[in-house]
């Protein structure tokens, strides 16, 4: 007879959870990830526009920018830690409670950043506190995505699973649009000195309002049917993180590598392009940051439009063939990235952003279904989260830093080569993977113990 631990007390031993209405599932998965990505992108934008001036010594602007981008990378180190932590509770206690905890972790970290004093006020403590808060952001996001993806896919009809899986993915373009739209509105309504003095804090503090909205939506949910079956069968893994590495190592490795090109592409098209686009000539394009933000926001509209389109294609033709075709297109885009972005022509720069972010939507959309489908129900939260965030560690953590260095040392052609290399890695992983469209997400694993 299995012994219930204290962490089990909040869940019943048996009995399926009441069904969640599709509209509520879509809203909860979309709203939560939109808030999480808003928080994440607020930091990404500030890391380029604000933090080099306020949180690091001002005697070397290039060094300050690189140090700011290094704190940006800290979150990607924290994300696998968060995926293991929240994955454990997501596979033990349930999807709903864990999603609430991840939202609070990231939201509180973001609000605190908006309250931090600058380097001029407290010296070296300023960047250290900034790095700590950034770690908290990464920790929260590490648990957020996997839970939102499972919330969508474990409640979805099998033939619409990839489409439902795109709703948490839409949080990325929506969050990016909100975060940068707020920055754009603030920078357009105040002068640079006012913006640097206090205006930059507003987007971080606004996160408190968004957290309340996200909590209200998520607290109204029931547990997913797939996890309810695991509870009813008393089939939870004792240590999900250990179990997923023991039984699904191949899924973790392939899922991680499949995500690499997606992450490299996105952070080249957003953080790096912003850094390069707003840097003075000849080392950059010399755009004002408000001007370049407008171009980016146009590109993000295409990102959002192609994300659900990719889900429809993945439901129709399968995850693997769609992603193979898109990854090949990403590699081809790597050849065009340098000439388009480096042209200095606004129409060509905009075309570069539109093409890159459209491809981002096409590659990111199916991931909300594909990664959960690689793992059994009782370790799915851990497996999907770990592979997603290890992919971020490999693909995104160094992308802005490495691309900035490559562009300075060798030119934009090297940045395109970097993207091609990431695409090749993902292409190999896809060729080694299997199609998962027809897999069931409701099967209770045999031999699991609570």
N, C-alpha and C positions, 0 to 999 in steps of 0.2 A: 504493500500500500504506500502510495507516494505521500510524503510529508509536505504540507504547505509551509512556505517560508513567509516572513513578514511582508516581503514585497508582493506576494501573491494575494494578500488579504483584500485588496481593492477589487479583485475580479472574482466572479462566480466560478465554481469548478466546472459546471456543466451548463448547457443551454445556449442556443444561438442568440446573438444580439438581434434586436429589432432592425428591420431593413432601413437603410438610409435612402431618402429620396434622391434621384439623380441630380436634381437642381442644387440640392444642399451639398452633395458631394463635390460637384463642379465648383461651386462658390467657395467651399472651405479649402479645397486644394489650390484654387487660383488665388484667393485672397491671402492665404498664409504665405505662399511662396513669393507673391508680389511684395509683401511687407519685408520678408527676409532679403530678397534681392534689392529692394529699395535701400535697406540698411547697408548692404554690402557695397552697392554702387555709389552711395553717398560718400563712403570712405574712398573708393577708387578715384572718384572725381576730385575730392579734396586732396588726395595724395599727389595729384599732378598740379592742382591750381593753388593750394593753400599751405599744406603742411611743410613743404620745403622752405617757405618764408617764415613760418611761425614756430616750428618745433625742432629746428636744427640750426646749427651755427650758420650765419649768413655770409661768411667770408669766402665761401666757394659754392656758387649756385649749382654747378654740375654735381658736386659731391652731395649737396643737400637733396637734390632731386633723386639721386641714386639711393641715398639713405631712406628717403620717404618711400620709394618703391620697394625697398627691402622690408620695411614694416608692412607694406601691402602683402608681401609674400608670407609673412608670419601666419596669416589666417589659413593658408593652404597647408602649413605644418599642423595647425590645430584641427583642421577638418577631419583627418583620419582618426584623431583622438576622439573627437565628437561623435564620429560615426560608430566607433566601438562602444563608447559610453551610452549614447542614446539608442544604438542598435540593440544593446543588451536589454534595456528596459522596454524597448518597442517589441521585442520578441518574447519578453517575460510578462510584462504588465499589460501591454496593448498599444495600439497605434495612437489612439486618441490622447491619452494622458502624456505620452512622450512628445507628441507634437506640440502640446501646450507648453511643456517645459523647454523645448528647444526654442520656441518663439520668445519666451521670456528671457532666456539666456542671451540671445542675440540682441533683443530690443533694449535690455538694460545696458548692455555694453555700448550700444550706439548712443543712447542718451547721455551716458557719462562722458563720451568723447566730446559732446557738445558743451560740456562744462569744464573741460581741462584748461588750466592756465598754460601760457606759452613758454618757450625756452627763455625769453627775455625776463620772465617772472620767476621761474624756479629752476632754470638751468637744465642740467642733464636729466633731472627727474621728469621733465616734460616728455621727451621721446620715450622714456622707459614706461611711463604711465600709458602713453599712446600705444606702445607695443602690447602692453598687458590687455588693454581694451580690444585691440585688434585680435588678440588671441581669443578673447571671449566671443567676438563676432564669428570667428572661424569655428569655434566649438559649437555654437548654436546652429550655424548653417550645416555643419557636419551631420547633425541629426535631423535637420529640417527636410531636406530634399527627399531622402529615402522614405520618410513617413508620409509625405504628401503624395509621392508617386504610388505608394501602396494604398493609400486612402482612395486614390482614383482608380487604380487598376483592379484592386480586390473587390470593388463595388461595381465594376463595369461588366456589361455583356461581353462574352468572349470575342465576338466578331467586331466589337467596337472598342477593344481594349487599348489599342494604340491611340485611337482618337481621344479617349478619356485620359490616357497618359500624357497627352499634350497640354492638358489644362494646368498642371503644376509647372510645365515648361514655359507656359505663357507668362508665368510670374517673372521670368528673366527680362523679356522686353518691356513688360509693364513697369516693373520695378526700375529698370534703367531709365525709362521715359519719365517716370515720376521724379526720380532723384535728380536727373540732369535738367528736367524742366523747372524744378524748384531753384536749382543753381542758376539757370538761365534767367529766370524771373528776378531773382535777387540781384544778380550782377547787372541786369539792365535797369534796375530801379535805384541803384546807389552807386556812388563812385568807388574806385578801387580801394581807397584807404578805409572807407566805412565797411566795405565788404570784408576786408582782411581784419578789421578791428573786431567786428561782432557778427556781421551778416552771414558768414560761413557757418555759424553755429545753428542757425535756424533749421536747416534740413535735418540735423541730428536730433534736435529737440522735438521736431514734429513727429519723430518716430514714436513718441509716447502716445500720441493720439491714434496712430495706426495700430499699435499693439492692442489697444482696447478693442478696436474693431475686429482684429484677428481673433482675440480670445473669445469674444461674443459669438463669432461664427463657429469656432471649433468646439466650444463647450456644449454646443447643441447637438453634436454628432453622437451616433452609436458606434460600437466597435464594428470592424469590417466582418462580413460573413466568413471569409477564409480564416481569419484568426479566431473567430468564435467557434469554428469547427475544431481548431487545435485545442482551445480551452475545453470544449465538450469532451474531447477524446483524451484529455489529460496528457497531451503530447508535446508540451513545450520542452525545448532543449534546456538543460540545466545551466550551461554556459554557452550561449549562442555564438559568441565570437570565437571561442575555441572550436565549437562544433562546425561552424561554417568553413573554417580553415581546414578542418579534418576531412570533411565530406565534399566540399565544393571549391577546392583550390583552383581547379581549372576555370570555374566560373569567375572567380575573383581576378585571376590573371587576365583572362580574355576581356572581362568587363572593364578592367582598368585600362588596358591598351586600346580598347574600342573608343574610350572617352578621350584619349590624348589629343587627337586632331581637332575635336570639337573645342576643347579648352584652349589650345594654342590659337586656333582661328579667332575665337571670340576675344581673347585678351590682346591679340594683335590689332583687331579691328576697333577696339574701344580704348583701352588704356594706352597702348603704344601709339596708336594713331593720334590720340589726343596729345601725347607728349611730343611727338614729331611735328604734328600740325601746328602747335602753338609755340614751338621753339623758334628763336630768331634765325633768319637766314645767315649763313649758308648751311648751318647744321640742321635746319628744319624748314618749315614752310612759311613761318611768320604770320600765321593767322592770329587774330584775337581769339581768346578762348570762347567768348560768346558766339562769335561767327562760326567757329569750328563745331561748337555744340549743336548749332542748328543743323549743320550737315550730318552730324552723327544721329540726331533725332530722326531725320528723314530716313537714314539707313535702318534704324531700329523699327520703323513702321513696317518695312519689308521683312525684317526678322520676325515680327509678330504675325504677319500675314502668312508666311511660309511654314510656320510651326504647325498649325493644325492641318495644313495641306499635306505635310509630311506624314502626319498620323493617318490620314485617309489613305495615302499611298501605301503605308506599311500594313494597314488592315487589308488592303486589296491585293497587294503583290508579295507581302512578307517583309519582315524587318531586314533580313540579310541582303536581298537584292537591291532594295532601296538604298541602304547605307553603303553598299559597294559602289553604286553609281555616284552617289553624292561625294564619297571620299575621293574617288577619281577626279571629280570636278573640282574639289578643293585643291588637289595637287596641281591641276591645270591652272587654277587661279593663282597659285604661288608664283607661276611664271609671269603673270600679269601684274602682280601686286606692286613691284618696284616701279615699272614704267608708269602705271596709273597714279599711284600715290606721290611719286617723285616728280610728276610733270609740272606741279605748281599751278595747273589749270583747274579752276574750281569745278567745271563740269566733269573733268576726268577724275578729280579727287572724289567728288560725289558718286560717280559711277563705281569707283573702287569700293567705297563704303556700302553702296547698295548691293553690289555683287557679293561681297564678303559676308554681309549680314543676312542676305537671302540664303546663301549656302549654310550659314549658321542655323537658321530656322529649319532647313531641310535635314541637317544632321542631328540637331538637338531634339527635334520633335519626337522621333521614335524611341529615344533613350528612356523615356518615362515608362514605357512598356517593356523594352528589351531587357534592361538590367534586372527588374524584379522577376522576369520570366526565367532567369538563369538559376534561381535558387528555390529550395523547398520552403513551404510556408513558415515552418517554425524557426528558420534562420534567415528569412527573406529580408527583414528590416536591416539586419546586420550586413548581410551579403551585398545588397543593393547599395547601401550607404557607403560601405568600405570601398567597393570598386569604384563608385562615383567619385569619392573624395581622394582616393589614391590616384585616380586619373587626373584630378585637379592638382595634386602635388607634383606629378610628373609633367603635366601639360601646361598648367597656368601659373604656378608659383614663381617660376623664373622667366616666363615669357616676356613680360614688359621689360624687365631688367636686361635679359639676354638680347632682345631685339634692339633696345636702345644702344647697347654696346656694339652689336653687329653693324647697325646703321652708321655709327660714328667711325668704326674702324674700317669697314669694307664697303659700305653703301647699302642701299635698299635691296639690291639683288640678293644679298646674303640673308635678309629677313625673309624674302620669298623662299629661299632654299631651306631655311629653318622650318617653314610651314610645309614644304614638300616632304622633308624628312619625317615630320610628325604624321603626315598623311600616309606615308609608306608604312609606318609602324602600325597604324590603325588598319590599313588595308590587309596586312598580313594577319592580324588578329581576327578580322572579319572572315577571311578565307578559312581560318582554322575553326571558326565557330559553326554552330548549327542553327537551323531555322527554329524559332520558338513560337510562331504565331498560333499554332494549334495546341500548344501545351495548356493544361488546366492549372489554375492557381488555387484550386480548392482542395486538392488532395492532401490528406493528413499523412505525414511521413510515418512509415513503420519503424518501430523500435525506439521512437523518441520517448524521453522520460521527463516528467515534470519535476 
